Amino acid sequence: MSSSFSELLAQRQFMRFWLARICGITAHQMLMLAISWHMYELTNSAWDLGLVGLFQFIPALLMALPAGHVIDRLHRGRIFAACMAVLVLISMVLSMATLQEQVSRGLIFGVAFVLGLTRAFQMPAQQAITPLLVPKSLFQRAVALSSTGVQVAVICGPALGGFLYLGGALTVYRVCAVLFTLSMLLTLWVRYEHVARHHSLSWQSLFAGVAFVWQRKVLLGAISLDLFAVLLGGATALLPIFARDILHVGPEGLGLLRAAPAAGALCMSIVITRWPIQRNVGYKLLAAVAVFGLALVVFGLSDSFVLSMVALAVSGAADNISVVTRLTLMQMETPDEMRGRVAAVNGVFIGASNELGEFESGLTAALWGPVASVVGGGLGTLAIALGWIKLFPDLARRDKL
């Protein structure tokens, strides 16, 4: 084990927050799997699966810039802990509704709306905390190790959720409540020096993060690349359809399908943690997005469970390169007093590419079928990677982080 990696593991406050994020993300993955399968059981509708993503995206978009302003003023750890407390309440509401057989399409849409609202604060808060917990020399490895932890959670969460769902949705929701509570408590245990800042609330303050990103074309190119690539390649919402109707596996198969991208991402994040990307950063980023698109095309055309798992794993490995590179660029080039607002802008792009991508997939699947939706999205992602070479030449030529 290298000395720098050992030094990173010795950062106690970082490791506590790392564990808190793993608990929270594991629970969130379990929760989303249970909600999506529950919705498909209720309605058998690809359109409704897409609407779950839309109901998360709208509040996340509307609150993103105010959330960034709040995060740059208040204690980021307490904001994250408050988000975990809201997720505990959501899990308890779903538990009670399931116990009383009161879960409905409307309730799931309402839960999705609150999840999106919570995400607006949670995502930028967790991104803005990490640079405060490690020295700058360890930051890229901290991002890579964080990504490793995230991928472990994204593997374990759906797989565990899928198998627990065999015992009923109630079991999943109760375990989620426990894990969200643990995440909240661990976060409250994290200590760092909070510098109170008093930015007056104005349009200039709210849009400062947008202006900062717009003026730095490398950042704009990296963040927007994620937006359009994953927007077109958002096959996650359709996994219940592929699991039940194309690959003919149950909720446990759905759990494995949702875990497969994270398994690939975990392998890649371990590689990046040990051997960080140091040269030709821009071209490697664009190549990774192109591979992501091709992997989705293979998944969309596959009727083999094993091949589908492999294709999703490859997509996750490629996406991990994009995530680590983008987050490292963003944090290294952003001053601390701006990190909350810039992370909020990044959160809008991530939210758009994930939740709005799920809505786009649900819509196109309802119109043309799930296979055409996924294959078309994969080809579109490949086109975006090629187009960004021309649109953002500074990003393509970027040599070092």
C-alpha positions as a Markdown table, in Angstrom:
| # | Residue | x | y | z |
|---|---|---|---|---|
| 1 | Met | 0.0 | 0.0 | 0.0 |
| 2 | Ser | 1.5 | 3.4 | -1.0 |
| 3 | Ser | 2.3 | 5.9 | 1.7 |
| 4 | Ser | -0.1 | 8.5 | 0.2 |
| 5 | Phe | -3.0 | 6.0 | 0.3 |
| 6 | Ser | -2.2 | 5.0 | 3.9 |
| 7 | Glu | -2.1 | 8.8 | 4.7 |
| 8 | Leu | -5.6 | 9.1 | 3.2 |
| 9 | Leu | -7.0 | 6.3 | 5.3 |
| 10 | Ala | -5.6 | 8.0 | 8.4 |
| 11 | Gln | -7.8 | 11.0 | 7.7 |
| 12 | Arg | -10.4 | 10.2 | 10.4 |
| 13 | Gln | -13.0 | 12.9 | 9.6 |
| 14 | Phe | -12.9 | 12.0 | 5.9 |
| 15 | Met | -13.3 | 8.3 | 6.7 |
| 16 | Arg | -16.3 | 8.9 | 8.9 |
| 17 | Phe | -18.0 | 10.9 | 6.2 |
| 18 | Trp | -17.0 | 8.2 | 3.7 |
| 19 | Leu | -18.9 | 5.6 | 5.8 |
| 20 | Ala | -21.8 | 8.0 | 6.2 |
| 21 | Arg | -22.1 | 8.3 | 2.4 |
| 22 | Ile | -21.9 | 4.5 | 1.9 |
| 23 | Cys | -24.8 | 4.0 | 4.4 |
| 24 | Gly | -26.9 | 6.7 | 2.8 |
| 25 | Ile | -26.3 | 5.7 | -0.8 |
| 26 | Thr | -26.8 | 2.0 | -0.1 |
| 27 | Ala | -30.2 | 2.9 | 1.4 |
| 28 | His | -31.1 | 5.2 | -1.4 |
| 29 | Gln | -30.4 | 2.5 | -4.0 |
| 30 | Met | -32.5 | 0.1 | -2.1 |
| 31 | Leu | -35.3 | 2.7 | -1.9 |
| 32 | Met | -35.2 | 3.5 | -5.6 |
| 33 | Leu | -35.3 | -0.1 | -6.6 |
| 34 | Ala | -38.3 | -0.8 | -4.3 |
| 35 | Ile | -40.1 | 2.3 | -5.5 |
| 36 | Ser | -39.6 | 1.5 | -9.2 |
| 37 | Trp | -40.6 | -2.2 | -8.8 |
| 38 | His | -43.6 | -1.2 | -6.6 |
| 39 | Met | -44.7 | 1.3 | -9.3 |
| 40 | Tyr | -44.4 | -1.2 | -12.1 |
| 41 | Glu | -46.4 | -3.8 | -10.1 |
| 42 | Leu | -49.1 | -1.1 | -9.6 |
| 43 | Thr | -49.4 | 0.3 | -13.1 |
| 44 | Asn | -47.4 | -1.9 | -15.6 |
| 45 | Ser | -46.5 | 1.5 | -17.3 |
| 46 | Ala | -43.2 | 2.6 | -18.8 |
| 47 | Trp | -44.6 | 6.1 | -18.8 |
| 48 | Asp | -45.2 | 6.1 | -15.0 |
| 49 | Leu | -41.6 | 4.8 | -14.5 |
| 50 | Gly | -40.4 | 7.8 | -16.5 |
| 51 | Leu | -42.6 | 10.2 | -14.5 |
| 52 | Val | -41.0 | 9.1 | -11.2 |
| 53 | Gly | -37.7 | 10.5 | -12.7 |
| 54 | Leu | -39.5 | 13.7 | -13.7 |
| 55 | Phe | -41.1 | 14.2 | -10.3 |
| 56 | Gln | -37.6 | 14.1 | -8.8 |
| 57 | Phe | -36.0 | 16.4 | -11.4 |
| 58 | Ile | -38.5 | 19.3 | -11.1 |
| 59 | Pro | -37.8 | 20.2 | -7.4 |
| 60 | Ala | -34.1 | 19.5 | -7.8 |
| 61 | Leu | -33.9 | 22.0 | -10.7 |
| 62 | Leu | -36.0 | 24.7 | -9.0 |
| 63 | Met | -34.1 | 24.5 | -5.7 |
| 64 | Ala | -30.6 | 23.9 | -7.0 |
| 65 | Leu | -29.3 | 27.5 | -7.0 |
| 66 | Pro | -30.9 | 28.6 | -3.7 |
| 67 | Ala | -29.5 | 25.3 | -2.2 |
| 68 | Gly | -26.0 | 26.2 | -3.4 |
| 69 | His | -26.3 | 29.6 | -1.8 |
| 70 | Val | -27.4 | 28.0 | 1.5 |
| 71 | Ile | -24.6 | 25.5 | 1.5 |
| 72 | Asp | -21.9 | 28.2 | 1.0 |
| 73 | Arg | -23.3 | 30.0 | 4.1 |
| 74 | Leu | -24.2 | 27.2 | 6.6 |
| 75 | His | -22.6 | 24.1 | 8.0 |
| 76 | Arg | -22.4 | 21.6 | 5.2 |
| 77 | Gly | -22.3 | 18.6 | 7.5 |
| 78 | Arg | -25.5 | 19.6 | 9.3 |
| 79 | Ile | -27.2 | 20.2 | 6.0 |
| 80 | Phe | -26.3 | 16.7 | 4.8 |
| 81 | Ala | -27.4 | 15.2 | 8.1 |
| 82 | Ala | -30.8 | 17.0 | 7.8 |
| 83 | Cys | -31.2 | 15.5 | 4.3 |
| 84 | Met | -30.6 | 12.0 | 5.8 |
| 85 | Ala | -33.3 | 12.8 | 8.5 |
| 86 | Val | -35.8 | 13.6 | 5.7 |
| 87 | Leu | -35.0 | 10.3 | 4.0 |
| 88 | Val | -35.6 | 8.5 | 7.3 |
| 89 | Leu | -39.1 | 10.0 | 7.4 |
| 90 | Ile | -39.8 | 9.0 | 3.8 |
| 91 | Ser | -38.8 | 5.4 | 4.5 |
| 92 | Met | -41.1 | 5.4 | 7.6 |
| 93 | Val | -44.0 | 6.8 | 5.5 |
| 94 | Leu | -43.6 | 4.2 | 2.9 |
| 95 | Ser | -43.4 | 1.5 | 5.6 |
| 96 | Met | -46.6 | 2.6 | 7.2 |
| 97 | Ala | -48.4 | 2.9 | 3.8 |
| 98 | Thr | -47.2 | -0.6 | 2.8 |
| 99 | Leu | -48.3 | -2.1 | 6.1 |
| 100 | Gln | -51.8 | -0.6 | 5.6 |
| 101 | Glu | -51.9 | -1.4 | 1.9 |
| 102 | Gln | -52.2 | 2.3 | 1.0 |
| 103 | Val | -49.3 | 2.7 | -1.4 |
| 104 | Ser | -50.6 | 4.3 | -4.6 |
| 105 | Arg | -49.4 | 5.9 | -7.8 |
| 106 | Gly | -49.9 | 9.3 | -6.3 |
| 107 | Leu | -48.0 | 8.5 | -3.1 |
| 108 | Ile | -45.0 | 7.3 | -5.1 |
| 109 | Phe | -45.0 | 10.5 | -7.2 |
| 110 | Gly | -45.2 | 12.5 | -3.9 |
| 111 | Val | -42.3 | 10.6 | -2.5 |
| 112 | Ala | -40.3 | 11.2 | -5.7 |
| 113 | Phe | -40.9 | 14.9 | -5.4 |
| 114 | Val | -39.6 | 15.0 | -1.8 |
| 115 | Leu | -36.6 | 12.9 | -2.9 |
| 116 | Gly | -35.8 | 15.5 | -5.6 |
| 117 | Leu | -36.1 | 18.3 | -3.2 |
| 118 | Thr | -33.8 | 16.6 | -0.7 |
| 119 | Arg | -31.3 | 15.8 | -3.5 |
| 120 | Ala | -31.0 | 19.5 | -4.3 |
| 121 | Phe | -29.3 | 20.1 | -0.9 |
| 122 | Gln | -27.7 | 16.7 | -0.4 |
| 123 | Met | -25.6 | 16.4 | -3.6 |
| 124 | Pro | -23.8 | 19.8 | -3.4 |
| 125 | Ala | -23.4 | 19.5 | 0.3 |
| 126 | Gln | -21.5 | 16.2 | 0.1 |
| 127 | Gln | -19.4 | 17.4 | -2.8 |
| 128 | Ala | -18.4 | 20.6 | -1.0 |
| 129 | Ile | -17.5 | 18.8 | 2.3 |
| 130 | Thr | -14.8 | 16.5 | 0.9 |
| 131 | Pro | -12.2 | 19.2 | 0.1 |
| 132 | Leu | -12.4 | 20.4 | 3.7 |
| 133 | Leu | -11.6 | 17.0 | 5.1 |
| 134 | Val | -8.3 | 16.1 | 3.3 |
| 135 | Pro | -5.2 | 18.1 | 2.2 |
| 136 | Lys | -5.0 | 19.2 | -1.4 |
| 137 | Ser | -2.2 | 16.6 | -2.2 |
| 138 | Leu | -4.6 | 13.8 | -1.4 |
| 139 | Phe | -7.7 | 15.2 | -3.1 |
| 140 | Gln | -7.7 | 13.1 | -6.3 |
| 141 | Arg | -7.2 | 9.9 | -4.3 |
| 142 | Ala | -9.9 | 11.1 | -2.0 |
| 143 | Val | -12.3 | 11.5 | -4.9 |
| 144 | Ala | -11.3 | 8.1 | -6.3 |
| 145 | Leu | -11.8 | 6.4 | -2.9 |
| 146 | Ser | -15.1 | 8.2 | -2.5 |
| 147 | Ser | -16.1 | 6.9 | -5.9 |
| 148 | Thr | -15.0 | 3.4 | -4.8 |
| 149 | Gly | -17.3 | 3.6 | -1.7 |
| 150 | Val | -20.1 | 4.9 | -3.8 |
| 151 | Gln | -19.8 | 2.0 | -6.2 |
| 152 | Val | -19.7 | -0.5 | -3.4 |
| 153 | Ala | -22.9 | 1.0 | -2.1 |
| 154 | Val | -24.5 | 1.1 | -5.6 |
| 155 | Ile | -23.6 | -2.6 | -6.0 |
| 156 | Cys | -24.8 | -3.7 | -2.6 |
| 157 | Gly | -27.9 | -1.5 | -2.4 |
| 158 | Pro | -29.8 | -2.8 | -5.4 |
| 159 | Ala | -28.6 | -6.4 | -4.9 |
| 160 | Leu | -29.6 | -6.4 | -1.3 |
| 161 | Gly | -32.8 | -4.5 | -2.0 |
| 162 | Gly | -33.8 | -7.0 | -4.8 |
| 163 | Phe | -33.4 | -10.0 | -2.5 |
| 164 | Leu | -35.1 | -8.3 | 0.5 |
| 165 | Tyr | -38.0 | -7.4 | -1.8 |
| 166 | Leu | -38.7 | -11.1 | -2.1 |
| 167 | Gly | -39.9 | -10.8 | 1.5 |
| 168 | Gly | -42.0 | -7.7 | 0.6 |
| 169 | Ala | -41.5 | -4.0 | 0.1 |
| 170 | Leu | -42.0 | -3.4 | 3.8 |
| 171 | Thr | -38.8 | -5.1 | 4.6 |
| 172 | Val | -36.9 | -2.9 | 2.2 |
| 173 | Tyr | -38.3 | 0.3 | 3.5 |
| 174 | Arg | -37.6 | -0.6 | 7.1 |
| 175 | Val | -33.9 | -1.5 | 6.4 |
| 176 | Cys | -33.6 | 1.9 | 4.5 |
| 177 | Ala | -34.8 | 3.8 | 7.6 |
| 178 | Val | -32.1 | 2.1 | 9.7 |
| 179 | Leu | -29.4 | 2.9 | 7.2 |
| 180 | Phe | -30.4 | 6.5 | 6.7 |
| 181 | Thr | -30.4 | 6.9 | 10.5 |
| 182 | Leu | -26.9 | 5.5 | 10.7 |
| 183 | Ser | -25.7 | 7.9 | 7.9 |
| 184 | Met | -27.2 | 10.8 | 9.8 |
| 185 | Leu | -25.5 | 9.9 | 13.1 |
| 186 | Leu | -22.1 | 9.4 | 11.4 |
| 187 | Thr | -22.3 | 12.7 | 9.7 |
| 188 | Leu | -23.1 | 14.5 | 12.9 |
| 189 | Trp | -19.9 | 12.9 | 14.3 |
| 190 | Val | -17.7 | 14.5 | 11.5 |
| 191 | Arg | -15.7 | 17.6 | 12.7 |
| 192 | Tyr | -14.1 | 20.2 | 10.6 |
| 193 | Glu | -13.5 | 24.0 | 10.8 |
| 194 | His | -16.6 | 25.8 | 9.5 |
| 195 | Val | -16.0 | 29.3 | 8.3 |
| 196 | Ala | -19.3 | 31.3 | 8.5 |
| 197 | Arg | -19.9 | 33.4 | 5.4 |
| 198 | His | -22.6 | 36.0 | 4.9 |
| 199 | His | -23.4 | 36.3 | 1.2 |
| 200 | Ser | -26.4 | 38.5 | 0.7 |
| 201 | Leu | -29.2 | 36.7 | -1.2 |
| 202 | Ser | -29.3 | 38.4 | -4.6 |
| 203 | Trp | -29.7 | 37.3 | -8.2 |
| 204 | Gln | -25.9 | 37.8 | -8.6 |
| 205 | Ser | -25.2 | 35.6 | -5.7 |
| 206 | Leu | -27.6 | 32.9 | -6.8 |
| 207 | Phe | -26.2 | 32.8 | -10.3 |
| 208 | Ala | -22.5 | 33.2 | -9.3 |
| 209 | Gly | -21.9 | 29.4 | -9.7 |
| 210 | Val | -23.5 | 29.5 | -13.2 |
| 211 | Ala | -21.3 | 32.4 | -14.2 |
| 212 | Phe | -18.2 | 30.7 | -12.8 |
| 213 | Val | -18.8 | 27.5 | -14.8 |
| 214 | Trp | -19.7 | 29.4 | -18.0 |
| 215 | Gln | -16.5 | 31.4 | -18.0 |
| 216 | Arg | -14.4 | 28.2 | -17.6 |
| 217 | Lys | -14.9 | 26.3 | -20.8 |
| 218 | Val | -13.1 | 23.2 | -19.6 |
| 219 | Leu | -15.5 | 22.9 | -16.7 |
| 220 | Leu | -18.5 | 23.7 | -18.8 |
| 221 | Gly | -17.5 | 21.1 | -21.4 |
| 222 | Ala | -16.9 | 18.4 | -18.7 |
| 223 | Ile | -20.2 | 19.0 | -16.8 |
| 224 | Ser | -22.3 | 19.4 | -19.9 |
| 225 | Leu | -20.8 | 16.3 | -21.4 |
| 226 | Asp | -22.2 | 14.3 | -18.5 |
| 227 | Leu | -25.6 | 16.1 | -18.9 |
| 228 | Phe | -26.2 | 15.2 | -22.5 |
| 229 | Ala | -24.5 | 11.8 | -22.5 |
| 230 | Val | -26.4 | 10.4 | -19.5 |
| 231 | Leu | -29.6 | 12.2 | -20.5 |
| 232 | Leu | -29.6 | 10.2 | -23.7 |
| 233 | Gly | -28.2 | 7.0 | -22.1 |
| 234 | Gly | -30.6 | 7.0 | -19.1 |
| 235 | Ala | -31.7 | 3.3 | -19.3 |
| 236 | Thr | -32.0 | 2.9 | -15.5 |
| 237 | Ala | -35.7 | 3.7 | -15.5 |
| 238 | Leu | -36.4 | 0.9 | -17.9 |
| 239 | Leu | -34.6 | -1.9 | -16.0 |
| 240 | Pro | -37.8 | -3.2 | -14.5 |
| 241 | Ile | -39.2 | -3.7 | -18.0 |
| 242 | Phe | -36.0 | -5.4 | -19.2 |
| 243 | Ala | -35.8 | -7.6 | -16.1 |
| 244 | Arg | -39.4 | -8.8 | -16.2 |
| 245 | Asp | -40.4 | -8.7 | -19.9 |
| 246 | Ile | -37.2 | -9.2 | -21.9 |
| 247 | Leu | -34.7 | -11.1 | -19.7 |
| 248 | His | -37.5 | -12.8 | -17.6 |
| 249 | Val | -35.9 | -12.4 | -14.2 |
| 250 | Gly | -37.7 | -11.2 | -11.0 |
| 251 | Pro | -36.9 | -8.4 | -8.5 |
| 252 | Glu | -33.7 | -10.2 | -7.5 |
| 253 | Gly | -32.6 | -10.1 | -11.2 |
| 254 | Leu | -33.5 | -6.4 | -11.3 |
| 255 | Gly | -31.3 | -5.9 | -8.3 |
| 256 | Leu | -28.3 | -7.5 | -10.0 |
| 257 | Leu | -28.9 | -5.5 | -13.2 |
| 258 | Arg | -29.0 | -2.3 | -11.2 |
| 259 | Ala | -25.8 | -3.4 | -9.4 |
| 260 | Ala | -23.9 | -4.3 | -12.6 |
| 261 | Pro | -22.8 | -0.7 | -13.6 |
| 262 | Ala | -21.6 | -0.2 | -10.1 |
| 263 | Ala | -19.5 | -3.4 | -10.2 |
| 264 | Gly | -17.8 | -2.1 | -13.3 |
| 265 | Ala | -17.4 | 1.3 | -11.8 |
| 266 | Leu | -15.9 | -0.2 | -8.6 |
| 267 | Cys | -13.2 | -2.0 | -10.5 |
| 268 | Met | -12.4 | 1.2 | -12.4 |
| 269 | Ser | -12.3 | 3.3 | -9.3 |
| 270 | Ile | -9.9 | 0.9 | -7.6 |
| 271 | Val | -7.6 | 1.2 | -10.7 |
| 272 | Ile | -7.8 | 5.0 | -10.6 |
| 273 | Thr | -7.2 | 5.1 | -6.9 |
| 274 | Arg | -4.0 | 3.1 | -7.4 |
| 275 | Trp | -3.0 | 4.7 | -10.7 |
| 276 | Pro | -4.6 | 8.2 | -11.0 |
| 277 | Ile | -5.2 | 9.6 | -14.5 |
| 278 | Gln | -2.3 | 12.0 | -15.1 |
| 279 | Arg | -1.9 | 12.6 | -18.9 |
| 280 | Asn | -4.2 | 13.1 | -21.8 |
| 281 | Val | -7.1 | 13.7 | -19.4 |
| 282 | Gly | -9.4 | 15.3 | -22.0 |
| 283 | Tyr | -9.2 | 12.6 | -24.7 |
| 284 | Lys | -9.5 | 9.8 | -22.1 |
| 285 | Leu | -12.7 | 11.5 | -20.7 |
| 286 | Leu | -14.3 | 11.7 | -24.2 |
| 287 | Ala | -13.2 | 8.1 | -25.1 |
| 288 | Ala | -14.8 | 6.8 | -21.8 |
| 289 | Val | -18.1 | 8.5 | -22.7 |
| 290 | Ala | -18.0 | 6.9 | -26.2 |
| 291 | Val | -17.5 | 3.5 | -24.7 |
| 292 | Phe | -20.4 | 4.2 | -22.3 |
| 293 | Gly | -22.6 | 4.8 | -25.3 |
| 294 | Leu | -21.5 | 1.6 | -27.1 |
| 295 | Ala | -22.1 | -0.5 | -24.0 |
| 296 | Leu | -25.7 | 0.8 | -23.8 |
| 297 | Val | -26.3 | -0.2 | -27.5 |
| 298 | Val | -25.1 | -3.8 | -26.6 |
| 299 | Phe | -27.4 | -3.9 | -23.6 |
| 300 | Gly | -30.4 | -2.7 | -25.6 |
| 301 | Leu | -29.9 | -5.4 | -28.2 |
| 302 | Ser | -29.2 | -8.2 | -25.8 |
| 303 | Asp | -31.7 | -10.9 | -24.7 |
| 304 | Ser | -29.1 | -12.7 | -22.6 |
| 305 | Phe | -29.0 | -11.9 | -18.9 |
| 306 | Val | -25.2 | -12.6 | -18.7 |
| 307 | Leu | -24.4 | -10.4 | -21.7 |
| 308 | Ser | -26.7 | -7.6 | -20.4 |
| 309 | Met | -24.8 | -7.8 | -17.0 |
| 310 | Val | -21.4 | -7.5 | -18.8 |
| 311 | Ala | -22.6 | -4.6 | -21.0 |
| 312 | Leu | -23.9 | -2.7 | -18.0 |
| 313 | Ala | -20.7 | -3.4 | -16.1 |
| 314 | Val | -18.7 | -1.9 | -19.0 |
| 315 | Ser | -20.9 | 1.1 | -19.0 |
| 316 | Gly | -20.3 | 1.7 | -15.3 |
| 317 | Ala | -16.5 | 1.4 | -15.7 |
| 318 | Ala | -16.5 | 4.0 | -18.5 |
| 319 | Asp | -18.9 | 6.3 | -16.6 |
| 320 | Asn | -16.6 | 6.1 | -13.5 |
| 321 | Ile | -13.7 | 7.7 | -15.5 |
| 322 | Ser | -16.0 | 10.5 | -16.4 |
| 323 | Val | -17.2 | 11.0 | -12.8 |
| 324 | Val | -13.8 | 11.1 | -11.2 |
| 325 | Thr | -12.3 | 13.3 | -13.9 |
| 326 | Arg | -15.2 | 15.8 | -13.7 |
| 327 | Leu | -15.4 | 16.0 | -9.9 |
| 328 | Thr | -11.6 | 16.4 | -9.6 |
| 329 | Leu | -11.5 | 19.2 | -12.3 |
| 330 | Met | -14.4 | 20.9 | -10.6 |
| 331 | Gln | -13.0 | 20.9 | -7.0 |
| 332 | Met | -9.5 | 21.7 | -8.0 |
| 333 | Glu | -10.4 | 24.8 | -10.0 |
| 334 | Thr | -13.1 | 26.2 | -7.7 |
| 335 | Pro | -12.3 | 28.3 | -4.6 |
| 336 | Asp | -13.8 | 27.1 | -1.3 |
| 337 | Glu | -16.2 | 30.1 | -1.0 |
| 338 | Met | -17.7 | 29.1 | -4.4 |
| 339 | Arg | -17.8 | 25.3 | -4.0 |
| 340 | Gly | -21.4 | 25.1 | -2.8 |
| 341 | Arg | -22.8 | 27.1 | -5.7 |
| 342 | Val | -20.6 | 25.4 | -8.3 |
| 343 | Ala | -21.5 | 22.0 | -6.8 |
| 344 | Ala | -25.2 | 23.1 | -7.1 |
| 345 | Val | -24.7 | 23.8 | -10.8 |
| 346 | Asn | -23.1 | 20.4 | -11.2 |
| 347 | Gly | -26.0 | 18.9 | -9.2 |
| 348 | Val | -28.4 | 20.4 | -11.7 |
| 349 | Phe | -26.5 | 18.8 | -14.6 |
| 350 | Ile | -26.3 | 15.4 | -12.7 |
| 351 | Gly | -30.0 | 15.6 | -11.7 |
| 352 | Ala | -31.0 | 16.5 | -15.3 |
| 353 | Ser | -28.9 | 13.6 | -16.7 |
| 354 | Asn | -30.2 | 11.1 | -14.3 |
| 355 | Glu | -33.8 | 12.0 | -13.4 |
| 356 | Leu | -34.7 | 13.8 | -16.6 |
| 357 | Gly | -32.9 | 11.0 | -18.5 |
| 358 | Glu | -35.2 | 8.5 | -16.8 |
| 359 | Phe | -38.2 | 10.5 | -18.0 |
| 360 | Glu | -36.8 | 10.7 | -21.5 |
| 361 | Ser | -36.3 | 6.9 | -21.5 |
| 362 | Gly | -39.8 | 6.3 | -20.2 |
| 363 | Leu | -41.3 | 8.6 | -22.8 |
| 364 | Thr | -39.4 | 7.1 | -25.7 |
| 365 | Ala | -40.1 | 3.5 | -24.5 |
| 366 | Ala | -43.8 | 4.3 | -24.3 |
| 367 | Leu | -43.7 | 5.6 | -27.9 |
| 368 | Trp | -41.2 | 3.2 | -29.6 |
| 369 | Gly | -40.5 | 0.4 | -27.1 |
| 370 | Pro | -37.7 | -0.2 | -24.6 |
| 371 | Val | -35.2 | -1.6 | -27.0 |
| 372 | Ala | -35.4 | 1.3 | -29.5 |
| 373 | Ser | -35.2 | 3.7 | -26.5 |
| 374 | Val | -32.0 | 2.3 | -25.1 |
| 375 | Val | -30.2 | 1.6 | -28.5 |
| 376 | Gly | -31.1 | 5.1 | -29.7 |
| 377 | Gly | -29.9 | 6.7 | -26.5 |
| 378 | Gly | -26.6 | 4.8 | -26.7 |
| 379 | Leu | -26.0 | 6.0 | -30.3 |
| 380 | Gly | -26.9 | 9.5 | -29.2 |
| 381 | Thr | -24.3 | 9.3 | -26.4 |
| 382 | Leu | -21.6 | 8.2 | -28.9 |
| 383 | Ala | -22.5 | 11.2 | -31.1 |
| 384 | Ile | -22.2 | 13.6 | -28.2 |
| 385 | Ala | -18.7 | 12.3 | -27.3 |
| 386 | Leu | -17.6 | 12.9 | -30.9 |
| 387 | Gly | -19.3 | 16.3 | -31.1 |
| 388 | Trp | -17.7 | 17.6 | -27.9 |
| 389 | Ile | -14.3 | 17.3 | -29.5 |
| 390 | Lys | -15.3 | 20.1 | -31.9 |
| 391 | Leu | -17.4 | 22.1 | -29.4 |
| 392 | Phe | -14.9 | 22.1 | -26.5 |
| 393 | Pro | -11.4 | 21.7 | -28.0 |
| 394 | Asp | -9.8 | 23.0 | -24.8 |
| 395 | Leu | -11.4 | 20.1 | -22.9 |
| 396 | Ala | -10.3 | 17.6 | -25.6 |
| 397 | Arg | -6.7 | 18.9 | -25.4 |
| 398 | Arg | -6.5 | 19.0 | -21.6 |
| 399 | Asp | -3.4 | 17.1 | -20.6 |
| 400 | Lys | -3.4 | 17.2 | -16.8 |
| 401 | Leu | -5.9 | 17.7 | -14.1 |
